[in-house]
């Protein structure tokens, strides 16, 4: 046998040695897709079916492209540097550099990264005297890039009202500015490359005849324009070899279209569909759980992962009473794993939303465990959190120049660089803080600075509110919430701001100082109320401590999206509650007829298949939202894991009811903290069944006797108040 083929299993061998034809390789998680791709290229070259210049290999990250080149160089004595192996953007850049005149670009055109693009849009808005609050630069960049990824120039974008027409006009003006300055953004690289090949027939024919084999990695992540680009290049008879996994398509929010796989199979009349199902990463129980979960997605091409590594350990499921309890349990379990010899660097803590990291980070901080947030910032280092904390710092101390400089013009309030410079000069002359020097600045800039000072006065007037309410008030009155609501991807930042309110509530519960009446409140001064200053100190300490150094044995914290492509010996998936994972937005999301819930399930599949040896799933009965306790149903994904695969570390819960004995009960009176069950026998946190609304969780109660009523979260049916005297509620 050819030495190139010795280490391949039967399906891998079949894929690598396919005769020249279009092929779709469904490569499951951990099934060796990179080996198949690189070996396929080496096989084609070594058997004389194609020369190195006749291969075009496309992937999504520079890291993956470099790994492909490294493996290929180890297989064949060829110069891989000259081959066309790279990302979509990298290959399009190479094409445009070679044909810059035909593309209408200067020879030394520059590429704008996302920050450069946003700066360019800001300059454009300023030059046109356009209000950047009505047309936020970040949001305008998203709009422009989305149109380009659909293959649409400004002239082709439909606009149905004045606001949309204005936005399209700004897109057109941005294009003209970029052309004038000789720069291109990332989306432009692909669109300009596609347009060049489409309109220039001799050039198109040249590349169609050159590239006889086109190989594509992570095909499920391609967008519409990337697929059209591939289809154009393959139009001269080249054979497409596409490797992907529709079950791991989780980037629809970036424009990825999992439907490209089915379109490719249909349009190219693909007869070679090979499934790589043998997994070399995970134990059998983990794979069986992943298979059981993903089979509930109806619109998939289908495959079933398996392994020769044995069943391994059962999947451990833990139910906690609160998100704080969940985080503390995870910390204790991590400590036990460390004592048993597991390296912390091989333990990953996964969560659906970035905001969830806060409770985990807090528990790790208290335990003195080093950790690293992968693919993102630690909670208290995120920009929106630092903005909110800066406003809080000004409430505590108006002379804090660092906090002042951070938010004096954020959100934008028309205070420009010249006004700031005049203020700095005035402060220096008077040997005062920036805030104290505001009255010394004259003119329009001085008036805007005075308005900002008045905002700080209003914020300070609310300083006696309980700390969580104060944080909420600051987020609202500072217009931070309104600012991020206007951003296309602002929902994650808003979730982080909500989590800051939760952090304040948790801090008061754990560390707050009671007043003379025994009540824990907020406040910034006085003998009994110094929670704000203490909370700010706490935030600073947590932001600066326990950041793992390079090479340290540290826990890995990340969102599930960030975890794709990675693997760990031990994985914790936390926050498995309906509304959180799956995310509540997915319940009503039906993009292009495809259920958002299906993408959430694919995300869960990705999370599960990150684990090699041991997998933990956890959820909480209660979780903080806006500083208030919220009751959720356990995630429907938990019920999709076969019972024989799991080991419950707490009594069995599932969607039929919470099981932990610590949930508070209620009597049907206005006193929500009462612990007795009352006449009804129901309790807060209990799962109940209603003949019309289905399964729900009691989240509140009030009244007594015939006036007693309960508030129930019915998930998809919403939250309902029900009178117990008439409601046909039953314990679930």
VENMO-V87073 format. One record per helix or strand. SS is the DSSP state (H for helix, E for strand). FROM is the first residue (numbers start at 1). TO is the last residue. If there is no record, write none. Layout:
ss=SS from=FROM to=TO
ss=SS from=FROM to=TO
//
This chain:
ss=H from=3 to=5
ss=H from=10 to=16
ss=E from=23 to=27
ss=H from=33 to=46
ss=H from=52 to=54
ss=E from=55 to=59
ss=H from=62 to=75
ss=H from=80 to=82
ss=E from=84 to=87
ss=H from=88 to=98
ss=E from=110 to=112
ss=H from=114 to=127
ss=H from=137 to=149
ss=H from=154 to=156
ss=H from=162 to=181
ss=E from=183 to=185
ss=H from=186 to=199
ss=H from=201 to=210
ss=E from=213 to=216
ss=H from=219 to=221
ss=H from=224 to=236
ss=E from=239 to=244
ss=H from=246 to=248
ss=H from=252 to=254
ss=H from=259 to=267
ss=E from=272 to=276
ss=E from=278 to=278
ss=H from=284 to=294
ss=E from=306 to=306
ss=E from=315 to=322
ss=H from=323 to=339
ss=H from=344 to=346
ss=E from=347 to=351
ss=H from=354 to=367
ss=E from=371 to=373
ss=H from=379 to=381
ss=H from=383 to=396
ss=H from=401 to=407
ss=H from=417 to=430
ss=H from=438 to=440
ss=H from=443 to=461
ss=H from=467 to=477
ss=H from=480 to=485
ss=H from=491 to=511
ss=E from=514 to=514
ss=E from=520 to=520
ss=H from=531 to=544
ss=E from=547 to=547
ss=E from=555 to=559
ss=H from=560 to=563
ss=E from=568 to=573
ss=E from=577 to=577
ss=E from=579 to=580
ss=E from=583 to=583
ss=H from=584 to=587
ss=H from=591 to=593
ss=H from=596 to=608
ss=E from=611 to=625
ss=E from=628 to=631
ss=E from=634 to=634
ss=H from=636 to=639
ss=H from=643 to=645
ss=E from=646 to=648
ss=E from=687 to=690
ss=E from=694 to=702
ss=H from=705 to=707
ss=E from=709 to=713
ss=H from=715 to=717
ss=E from=719 to=723
ss=E from=729 to=731
//
